[in-house]
Amino acid sequence: GRQAIQKRGLSRVVGLISGVDHQPTIANGAILISELAVLGDLESLGGAVQPLVTALRREGEGNDFAVMQKNSAVALAKLAKHPKNLMLIRQLHGIELMYRIVA
């Protein structure tokens, strides 16, 4: 049903942001995750936490890099509304990474 389609779609988006170095692709994937976070079950989106934190850990410069980092931070902030996601974000030091971007 619909839930199975959503899970397959989410796994594709997570795979997309996990397996590429193309910053605009990661930025767009983060936007999709942000939108899914607004519409859906935050717990089911927990698989996106690790790749988003990894995106925040990347080194780089330029507009594409800045957009990727900002979009990843926004997506993580939305995912952090679920206690399990927040715990994982904290374990991965994602809060500090997000603060570094907005500070």
LODOLUM-787124 format. One record per residue: x negated, y negated, z negated of N, C-alpha, C, O, CB in turn; residue number from 1. Coordinates in steps of 0.1 Angstrom, whole numbers, padded with zeros to 4 digits. Glycine has a CB too. Layout:
LODOLUM-787124
+-------+-------+-------+-------+-------+-------+-------+-------+-------+-------+-------+-------+-------+-------+-------+-----+
!    nX !    nY !    nZ !   caX !   caY !   caZ !    cX !    cY !    cZ !    oX !    oY !    oZ !   cbX !   cbY !   cbZ !  nr !
+-------+-------+-------+-------+-------+-------+-------+-------+-------+-------+-------+-------+-------+-------+-------+-----+
!     X !     Y !     Z !     X !     Y !     Z !     X !     Y !     Z !     X !     Y !     Z !     X !     Y !     Z ! NUM !
...
+-------+-------+-------+-------+-------+-------+-------+-------+-------+-------+-------+-------+-------+-------+-------+-----+
//
This chain:
LODOLUM-787124
+-------+-------+-------+-------+-------+-------+-------+-------+-------+-------+-------+-------+-------+-------+-------+-----+
!    nX !    nY !    nZ !   caX !   caY !   caZ !    cX !    cY !    cZ !    oX !    oY !    oZ !   cbX !   cbY !   cbZ !  nr !
+-------+-------+-------+-------+-------+-------+-------+-------+-------+-------+-------+-------+-------+-------+-------+-----+
! -0008 !  0012 !  0000 !  0000 !  0000 !  0000 ! -0009 ! -0013 !  0000 ! -0020 ! -0013 !  0004 !  0009 !  0000 ! -0012 !   1 !
! -0002 ! -0023 ! -0004 ! -0008 ! -0036 ! -0004 ! -0021 ! -0037 ! -0013 ! -0031 ! -0043 ! -0009 !  0002 ! -0047 ! -0009 !   2 !
! -0020 ! -0030 ! -0025 ! -0031 ! -0031 ! -0034 ! -0044 ! -0024 ! -0028 ! -0055 ! -0029 ! -0029 ! -0028 ! -0024 ! -0047 !   3 !
! -0042 ! -0013 ! -0021 ! -0053 ! -0006 ! -0014 ! -0059 ! -0015 ! -0003 ! -0071 ! -0015 ! -0002 ! -0048 !  0007 ! -0008 !   4 !
! -0051 ! -0022 !  0004 ! -0056 ! -0031 !  0014 ! -0064 ! -0042 !  0008 ! -0074 ! -0046 !  0013 ! -0044 ! -0037 !  0023 !   5 !
! -0059 ! -0048 ! -0003 ! -0066 ! -0058 ! -0010 ! -0080 ! -0053 ! -0015 ! -0090 ! -0061 ! -0014 ! -0058 ! -0064 ! -0022 !   6 !
! -0080 ! -0041 ! -0021 ! -0093 ! -0036 ! -0026 ! -0103 ! -0034 ! -0014 ! -0115 ! -0037 ! -0016 ! -0090 ! -0022 ! -0033 !   7 !
! -0098 ! -0029 ! -0003 ! -0107 ! -0027 !  0009 ! -0112 ! -0040 !  0013 ! -0124 ! -0042 !  0017 ! -0100 ! -0020 !  0020 !   8 !
! -0103 ! -0050 !  0014 ! -0107 ! -0064 !  0018 ! -0117 ! -0070 !  0009 ! -0127 ! -0076 !  0013 ! -0095 ! -0073 !  0019 !   9 !
! -0115 ! -0068 ! -0004 ! -0124 ! -0073 ! -0014 ! -0138 ! -0066 ! -0013 ! -0148 ! -0073 ! -0013 ! -0119 ! -0071 ! -0029 !  10 !
! -0138 ! -0053 ! -0011 ! -0151 ! -0046 ! -0010 ! -0158 ! -0051 !  0002 ! -0170 ! -0051 !  0002 ! -0148 ! -0031 ! -0009 !  11 !
! -0151 ! -0054 !  0013 ! -0158 ! -0060 !  0025 ! -0164 ! -0073 !  0022 ! -0175 ! -0076 !  0027 ! -0148 ! -0060 !  0037 !  12 !
! -0156 ! -0082 !  0015 ! -0162 ! -0095 !  0012 ! -0174 ! -0094 !  0003 ! -0184 ! -0101 !  0005 ! -0151 ! -0104 !  0005 !  13 !
! -0173 ! -0085 ! -0007 ! -0184 ! -0083 ! -0016 ! -0196 ! -0078 ! -0009 ! -0207 ! -0082 ! -0011 ! -0180 ! -0074 ! -0028 !  14 !
! -0194 ! -0068 !  0000 ! -0204 ! -0063 !  0009 ! -0210 ! -0073 !  0018 ! -0222 ! -0074 !  0020 ! -0199 ! -0051 !  0017 !  15 !
! -0202 ! -0082 !  0022 ! -0207 ! -0093 !  0031 ! -0216 ! -0102 !  0024 ! -0227 ! -0106 !  0029 ! -0195 ! -0101 !  0036 !  16 !
! -0213 ! -0106 !  0011 ! -0221 ! -0116 !  0004 ! -0233 ! -0109 ! -0002 ! -0243 ! -0115 ! -0006 ! -0213 ! -0123 ! -0006 !  17 !
! -0232 ! -0096 ! -0003 ! -0243 ! -0088 ! -0010 ! -0254 ! -0085 !  0001 ! -0266 ! -0085 ! -0003 ! -0238 ! -0075 ! -0016 !  18 !
! -0250 ! -0082 !  0013 ! -0260 ! -0076 !  0022 ! -0265 ! -0086 !  0033 ! -0271 ! -0081 !  0043 ! -0253 ! -0065 !  0029 !  19 !
! -0264 ! -0098 !  0031 ! -0269 ! -0108 !  0041 ! -0278 ! -0119 !  0035 ! -0277 ! -0122 !  0023 ! -0258 ! -0114 !  0049 !  20 !
! -0286 ! -0125 !  0043 ! -0294 ! -0136 !  0038 ! -0289 ! -0149 !  0045 ! -0294 ! -0160 !  0042 ! -0309 ! -0134 !  0042 !  21 !
! -0278 ! -0148 !  0053 ! -0273 ! -0160 !  0060 ! -0264 ! -0168 !  0050 ! -0254 ! -0164 !  0046 ! -0264 ! -0155 !  0072 !  22 !
! -0270 ! -0179 !  0046 ! -0264 ! -0188 !  0036 ! -0249 ! -0192 !  0039 ! -0241 ! -0192 !  0030 ! -0272 ! -0200 !  0034 !  23 !
! -0246 ! -0196 !  0052 ! -0232 ! -0200 !  0055 ! -0223 ! -0188 !  0053 ! -0211 ! -0190 !  0049 ! -0231 ! -0205 !  0069 !  24 !
! -0227 ! -0176 !  0056 ! -0219 ! -0164 !  0054 ! -0216 ! -0162 !  0039 ! -0204 ! -0159 !  0035 ! -0225 ! -0151 !  0060 !  25 !
! -0226 ! -0163 !  0031 ! -0224 ! -0162 !  0016 ! -0215 ! -0173 !  0011 ! -0206 ! -0170 !  0003 ! -0238 ! -0162 !  0009 !  26 !
! -0217 ! -0185 !  0016 ! -0208 ! -0196 !  0012 ! -0194 ! -0193 !  0015 ! -0185 ! -0196 !  0007 ! -0213 ! -0209 !  0018 !  27 !
! -0191 ! -0188 !  0027 ! -0177 ! -0185 !  0032 ! -0172 ! -0174 !  0024 ! -0160 ! -0174 !  0020 ! -0177 ! -0182 !  0047 !  28 !
! -0180 ! -0164 !  0021 ! -0175 ! -0153 !  0012 ! -0171 ! -0157 ! -0002 ! -0162 ! -0153 ! -0007 ! -0186 ! -0142 !  0011 !  29 !
! -0179 ! -0167 ! -0007 ! -0176 ! -0172 ! -0020 ! -0163 ! -0180 ! -0020 ! -0155 ! -0179 ! -0029 ! -0187 ! -0182 ! -0025 !  30 !
! -0160 ! -0187 ! -0009 ! -0147 ! -0194 ! -0008 ! -0136 ! -0183 ! -0008 ! -0125 ! -0185 ! -0014 ! -0147 ! -0202 !  0005 !  31 !
! -0137 ! -0173 !  0000 ! -0127 ! -0162 !  0000 ! -0125 ! -0156 ! -0014 ! -0113 ! -0154 ! -0018 ! -0131 ! -0151 !  0010 !  32 !
! -0135 ! -0154 ! -0021 ! -0134 ! -0149 ! -0035 ! -0127 ! -0159 ! -0044 ! -0119 ! -0155 ! -0052 ! -0148 ! -0145 ! -0041 !  33 !
! -0130 ! -0172 ! -0042 ! -0123 ! -0182 ! -0050 ! -0108 ! -0182 ! -0047 ! -0100 ! -0183 ! -0056 ! -0129 ! -0196 ! -0046 !  34 !
! -0105 ! -0181 ! -0034 ! -0090 ! -0180 ! -0031 ! -0084 ! -0168 ! -0036 ! -0072 ! -0169 ! -0041 ! -0089 ! -0181 ! -0016 !  35 !
! -0090 ! -0156 ! -0035 ! -0085 ! -0144 ! -0041 ! -0083 ! -0145 ! -0056 ! -0074 ! -0140 ! -0062 ! -0094 ! -0132 ! -0037 !  36 !
! -0092 ! -0152 ! -0063 ! -0092 ! -0154 ! -0077 ! -0079 ! -0162 ! -0081 ! -0073 ! -0159 ! -0091 ! -0104 ! -0161 ! -0082 !  37 !
! -0075 ! -0172 ! -0073 ! -0064 ! -0180 ! -0075 ! -0051 ! -0171 ! -0073 ! -0041 ! -0172 ! -0080 ! -0063 ! -0192 ! -0066 !  38 !
! -0051 ! -0162 ! -0063 ! -0039 ! -0155 ! -0059 ! -0038 ! -0141 ! -0066 ! -0027 ! -0136 ! -0067 ! -0040 ! -0153 ! -0045 !  39 !
! -0049 ! -0136 ! -0071 ! -0048 ! -0122 ! -0075 ! -0053 ! -0118 ! -0089 ! -0054 ! -0127 ! -0097 ! -0056 ! -0114 ! -0065 !  40 !
! -0055 ! -0106 ! -0090 ! -0059 ! -0100 ! -0103 ! -0074 ! -0102 ! -0105 ! -0082 ! -0096 ! -0098 ! -0056 ! -0084 ! -0103 !  41 !
! -0077 ! -0110 ! -0115 ! -0091 ! -0114 ! -0118 ! -0100 ! -0102 ! -0121 ! -0112 ! -0101 ! -0118 ! -0092 ! -0124 ! -0129 !  42 !
! -0094 ! -0092 ! -0128 ! -0102 ! -0081 ! -0132 ! -0107 ! -0073 ! -0120 ! -0118 ! -0068 ! -0120 ! -0094 ! -0072 ! -0141 !  43 !
! -0098 ! -0072 ! -0110 ! -0102 ! -0064 ! -0098 ! -0113 ! -0071 ! -0090 ! -0119 ! -0065 ! -0081 ! -0089 ! -0062 ! -0089 !  44 !
! -0115 ! -0084 ! -0092 ! -0125 ! -0092 ! -0085 ! -0138 ! -0091 ! -0092 ! -0148 ! -0097 ! -0087 ! -0120 ! -0106 ! -0084 !  45 !
! -0139 ! -0084 ! -0103 ! -0152 ! -0083 ! -0111 ! -0164 ! -0078 ! -0103 ! -0175 ! -0082 ! -0106 ! -0150 ! -0074 ! -0123 !  46 !
! -0161 ! -0070 ! -0093 ! -0172 ! -0066 ! -0084 ! -0179 ! -0077 ! -0077 ! -0190 ! -0075 ! -0072 ! -0167 ! -0056 ! -0074 !  47 !
! -0173 ! -0088 ! -0076 ! -0180 ! -0100 ! -0069 ! -0189 ! -0107 ! -0078 ! -0197 ! -0115 ! -0073 ! -0169 ! -0109 ! -0064 !  48 !
! -0189 ! -0105 ! -0091 ! -0197 ! -0113 ! -0101 ! -0212 ! -0111 ! -0098 ! -0219 ! -0121 ! -0096 ! -0194 ! -0108 ! -0115 !  49 !
! -0217 ! -0099 ! -0097 ! -0231 ! -0096 ! -0095 ! -0237 ! -0103 ! -0082 ! -0247 ! -0110 ! -0082 ! -0234 ! -0081 ! -0094 !  50 !
! -0230 ! -0101 ! -0070 ! -0235 ! -0108 ! -0058 ! -0235 ! -0123 ! -0059 ! -0243 ! -0130 ! -0053 ! -0228 ! -0103 ! -0046 !  51 !
! -0225 ! -0129 ! -0066 ! -0224 ! -0143 ! -0067 ! -0235 ! -0148 ! -0076 ! -0241 ! -0159 ! -0073 ! -0210 ! -0147 ! -0073 !  52 !
! -0238 ! -0141 ! -0087 ! -0249 ! -0145 ! -0096 ! -0262 ! -0144 ! -0088 ! -0271 ! -0153 ! -0089 ! -0250 ! -0137 ! -0108 !  53 !
! -0264 ! -0134 ! -0080 ! -0276 ! -0132 ! -0071 ! -0277 ! -0144 ! -0062 ! -0288 ! -0149 ! -0060 ! -0275 ! -0119 ! -0063 !  54 !
! -0266 ! -0149 ! -0056 ! -0266 ! -0160 ! -0047 ! -0271 ! -0173 ! -0055 ! -0278 ! -0181 ! -0049 ! -0252 ! -0163 ! -0041 !  55 !
! -0267 ! -0174 ! -0068 ! -0272 ! -0185 ! -0076 ! -0287 ! -0184 ! -0079 ! -0293 ! -0195 ! -0081 ! -0264 ! -0186 ! -0089 !  56 !
! -0292 ! -0172 ! -0079 ! -0307 ! -0170 ! -0082 ! -0316 ! -0173 ! -0070 ! -0328 ! -0175 ! -0072 ! -0309 ! -0156 ! -0087 !  57 !
! -0310 ! -0174 ! -0058 ! -0318 ! -0176 ! -0046 ! -0326 ! -0189 ! -0047 ! -0321 ! -0199 ! -0053 ! -0309 ! -0175 ! -0034 !  58 !
! -0337 ! -0189 ! -0040 ! -0345 ! -0202 ! -0039 ! -0342 ! -0207 ! -0025 ! -0340 ! -0200 ! -0015 ! -0360 ! -0199 ! -0041 !  59 !
! -0342 ! -0220 ! -0023 ! -0340 ! -0226 ! -0010 ! -0338 ! -0241 ! -0011 ! -0339 ! -0247 ! -0022 ! -0328 ! -0220 ! -0003 !  60 !
! -0335 ! -0247 !  0000 ! -0332 ! -0261 !  0001 ! -0324 ! -0263 !  0014 ! -0321 ! -0255 !  0022 ! -0345 ! -0269 !  0002 !  61 !
! -0319 ! -0276 !  0015 ! -0311 ! -0279 !  0026 ! -0296 ! -0278 !  0023 ! -0292 ! -0273 !  0013 ! -0314 ! -0271 !  0038 !  62 !
! -0288 ! -0283 !  0032 ! -0273 ! -0284 !  0031 ! -0267 ! -0270 !  0030 ! -0258 ! -0268 !  0021 ! -0267 ! -0292 !  0042 !  63 !
! -0271 ! -0261 !  0038 ! -0265 ! -0247 !  0038 ! -0267 ! -0241 !  0024 ! -0259 ! -0234 !  0019 ! -0271 ! -0238 !  0049 !  64 !
! -0280 ! -0243 !  0019 ! -0283 ! -0237 !  0006 ! -0274 ! -0243 ! -0005 ! -0269 ! -0236 ! -0014 ! -0298 ! -0239 !  0003 !  65 !
! -0273 ! -0256 ! -0005 ! -0265 ! -0264 ! -0015 ! -0251 ! -0259 ! -0015 ! -0245 ! -0257 ! -0025 ! -0267 ! -0279 ! -0013 !  66 !
! -0245 ! -0258 ! -0003 ! -0231 ! -0254 ! -0001 ! -0229 ! -0239 ! -0006 ! -0220 ! -0236 ! -0013 ! -0227 ! -0255 !  0013 !  67 !
! -0239 ! -0230 ! -0003 ! -0238 ! -0217 ! -0008 ! -0238 ! -0216 ! -0023 ! -0230 ! -0209 ! -0029 ! -0250 ! -0208 ! -0002 !  68 !
! -0247 ! -0224 ! -0029 ! -0248 ! -0224 ! -0044 ! -0235 ! -0230 ! -0050 ! -0230 ! -0224 ! -0060 ! -0260 ! -0232 ! -0048 !  69 !
! -0230 ! -0241 ! -0045 ! -0218 ! -0247 ! -0050 ! -0206 ! -0238 ! -0049 ! -0199 ! -0236 ! -0059 ! -0216 ! -0260 ! -0043 !  70 !
! -0204 ! -0232 ! -0037 ! -0193 ! -0223 ! -0036 ! -0194 ! -0211 ! -0045 ! -0184 ! -0206 ! -0050 ! -0192 ! -0218 ! -0021 !  71 !
! -0206 ! -0205 ! -0046 ! -0208 ! -0194 ! -0055 ! -0205 ! -0198 ! -0070 ! -0199 ! -0190 ! -0077 ! -0222 ! -0189 ! -0054 !  72 !
! -0209 ! -0209 ! -0074 ! -0207 ! -0214 ! -0088 ! -0192 ! -0216 ! -0090 ! -0187 ! -0212 ! -0101 ! -0214 ! -0227 ! -0090 !  73 !
! -0185 ! -0222 ! -0080 ! -0170 ! -0224 ! -0082 ! -0163 ! -0210 ! -0083 ! -0154 ! -0209 ! -0091 ! -0165 ! -0232 ! -0070 !  74 !
! -0167 ! -0201 ! -0074 ! -0161 ! -0187 ! -0075 ! -0163 ! -0181 ! -0088 ! -0154 ! -0175 ! -0094 ! -0166 ! -0178 ! -0063 !  75 !
! -0175 ! -0182 ! -0093 ! -0179 ! -0176 ! -0106 ! -0170 ! -0182 ! -0117 ! -0166 ! -0176 ! -0127 ! -0193 ! -0177 ! -0109 !  76 !
! -0169 ! -0195 ! -0117 ! -0161 ! -0203 ! -0127 ! -0147 ! -0197 ! -0127 ! -0141 ! -0196 ! -0138 ! -0161 ! -0218 ! -0124 !  77 !
! -0141 ! -0195 ! -0115 ! -0127 ! -0190 ! -0115 ! -0127 ! -0175 ! -0120 ! -0117 ! -0172 ! -0127 ! -0122 ! -0190 ! -0100 !  78 !
! -0137 ! -0167 ! -0117 ! -0137 ! -0153 ! -0121 ! -0139 ! -0153 ! -0136 ! -0135 ! -0143 ! -0143 ! -0148 ! -0146 ! -0114 !  79 !
! -0146 ! -0163 ! -0142 ! -0149 ! -0163 ! -0156 ! -0136 ! -0164 ! -0165 ! -0137 ! -0163 ! -0177 ! -0158 ! -0174 ! -0160 !  80 !
! -0125 ! -0167 ! -0159 ! -0112 ! -0168 ! -0167 ! -0108 ! -0154 ! -0172 ! -0099 ! -0154 ! -0181 ! -0101 ! -0174 ! -0158 !  81 !
! -0114 ! -0143 ! -0167 ! -0110 ! -0130 ! -0172 ! -0122 ! -0126 ! -0182 ! -0133 ! -0127 ! -0178 ! -0109 ! -0119 ! -0161 !  82 !
! -0118 ! -0121 ! -0194 ! -0128 ! -0118 ! -0204 ! -0139 ! -0109 ! -0199 ! -0151 ! -0111 ! -0203 ! -0122 ! -0112 ! -0216 !  83 !
! -0136 ! -0098 ! -0192 ! -0146 ! -0089 ! -0187 ! -0156 ! -0095 ! -0178 ! -0168 ! -0093 ! -0178 ! -0140 ! -0077 ! -0180 !  84 !
! -0150 ! -0104 ! -0169 ! -0159 ! -0111 ! -0159 ! -0168 ! -0121 ! -0167 ! -0180 ! -0122 ! -0163 ! -0150 ! -0118 ! -0149 !  85 !
! -0162 ! -0128 ! -0176 ! -0170 ! -0137 ! -0184 ! -0182 ! -0130 ! -0191 ! -0193 ! -0135 ! -0191 ! -0161 ! -0145 ! -0194 !  86 !
! -0179 ! -0119 ! -0197 ! -0189 ! -0111 ! -0204 ! -0201 ! -0107 ! -0194 ! -0212 ! -0109 ! -0198 ! -0183 ! -0099 ! -0211 !  87 !
! -0197 ! -0103 ! -0183 ! -0207 ! -0099 ! -0173 ! -0215 ! -0111 ! -0168 ! -0227 ! -0111 ! -0167 ! -0201 ! -0092 ! -0161 !  88 !
! -0208 ! -0122 ! -0166 ! -0215 ! -0134 ! -0161 ! -0225 ! -0139 ! -0172 ! -0236 ! -0143 ! -0169 ! -0204 ! -0146 ! -0159 !  89 !
! -0221 ! -0138 ! -0184 ! -0230 ! -0142 ! -0195 ! -0242 ! -0132 ! -0196 ! -0253 ! -0137 ! -0197 ! -0223 ! -0141 ! -0209 !  90 !
! -0240 ! -0119 ! -0194 ! -0250 ! -0109 ! -0195 ! -0261 ! -0112 ! -0184 ! -0273 ! -0110 ! -0185 ! -0245 ! -0095 ! -0193 !  91 !
! -0256 ! -0116 ! -0172 ! -0264 ! -0119 ! -0161 ! -0270 ! -0133 ! -0161 ! -0277 ! -0137 ! -0151 ! -0257 ! -0117 ! -0148 !  92 !
! -0268 ! -0141 ! -0171 ! -0272 ! -0155 ! -0173 ! -0266 ! -0164 ! -0162 ! -0272 ! -0174 ! -0158 ! -0287 ! -0155 ! -0173 !  93 !
! -0254 ! -0160 ! -0158 ! -0248 ! -0168 ! -0148 ! -0243 ! -0182 ! -0152 ! -0243 ! -0191 ! -0145 ! -0236 ! -0161 ! -0142 !  94 !
! -0240 ! -0183 ! -0165 ! -0236 ! -0196 ! -0171 ! -0247 ! -0206 ! -0169 ! -0245 ! -0217 ! -0165 ! -0231 ! -0195 ! -0186 !  95 !
! -0259 ! -0202 ! -0173 ! -0271 ! -0211 ! -0172 ! -0274 ! -0214 ! -0158 ! -0277 ! -0226 ! -0155 ! -0283 ! -0204 ! -0178 !  96 !
! -0272 ! -0205 ! -0149 ! -0274 ! -0208 ! -0134 ! -0264 ! -0217 ! -0129 ! -0267 ! -0226 ! -0121 ! -0274 ! -0195 ! -0126 !  97 !
! -0251 ! -0216 ! -0133 ! -0241 ! -0225 ! -0129 ! -0244 ! -0239 ! -0134 ! -0242 ! -0249 ! -0127 ! -0227 ! -0220 ! -0133 !  98 !
! -0248 ! -0240 ! -0147 ! -0251 ! -0253 ! -0153 ! -0262 ! -0260 ! -0145 ! -0262 ! -0272 ! -0143 ! -0254 ! -0251 ! -0168 !  99 !
! -0272 ! -0252 ! -0141 ! -0283 ! -0258 ! -0134 ! -0279 ! -0264 ! -0121 ! -0285 ! -0274 ! -0116 ! -0294 ! -0247 ! -0131 ! 100 !
! -0269 ! -0258 ! -0115 ! -0264 ! -0264 ! -0102 ! -0256 ! -0277 ! -0104 ! -0257 ! -0286 ! -0096 ! -0255 ! -0253 ! -0095 ! 101 !
! -0248 ! -0277 ! -0114 ! -0239 ! -0289 ! -0116 ! -0246 ! -0300 ! -0124 ! -0242 ! -0311 ! -0124 ! -0227 ! -0285 ! -0123 ! 102 !
! -0257 ! -0297 ! -0131 ! -0264 ! -0307 ! -0139 ! -0273 ! -0316 ! -0130 ! -0279 ! -0325 ! -0136 ! -0273 ! -0300 ! -0149 ! 103 !
+-------+-------+-------+-------+-------+-------+-------+-------+-------+-------+-------+-------+-------+-------+-------+-----+
//
